[in-house]
Amino acid sequence: MPDNYSSFSFVIPGKPFGKQRPRMTRVGHTYTPKETTNYENLVKVLFSEKYPNHVPTDKSVVMVVEAEFPIPTSWSKKKKEKALHGYITPHKPDWDNIGKIISDALNGIAYLDDSQIYKAVVVKAYSESPKVKVFIEYEDPDDLHLDELPF
């Protein structure tokens, strides 16, 4: 019996990770780096453990990803406080690579395909407990009224 949720949330503990570029062997074959594959598998497992009976649908998806990075231990107390209050923000990895690794990992699990995501937000911040918080909400495509947009 599938779960009848219209919104989902789960946490990926540890330092946030961005999707890496495909690598190439000396003979010209491309492959996905092991770190990327391992992180995507972790995302899949965590979602599936929290929502074991979930069946992906074809509804439109809104996704919010909050990536909380560890504060470097070498920073001064003053600089750490600024980071905790959002005055200093992380720069690497790029926001789109963080969103991409999460959205790709959830293909066929949270939704049929990440092309269903019509709105996404990625927020990067520092935290004393590094993690990634993922929020997903389904919307019925008929309720979006995209045909009424002026462009």
Summary of the structure (lengths in Angstrom):
residues: 151
radius of gyration: 17.7
end to end distance: 40.8
largest distance: 52.6
contacts: 387
relative contact order: 0.28
helix: 30%
strand: 29%
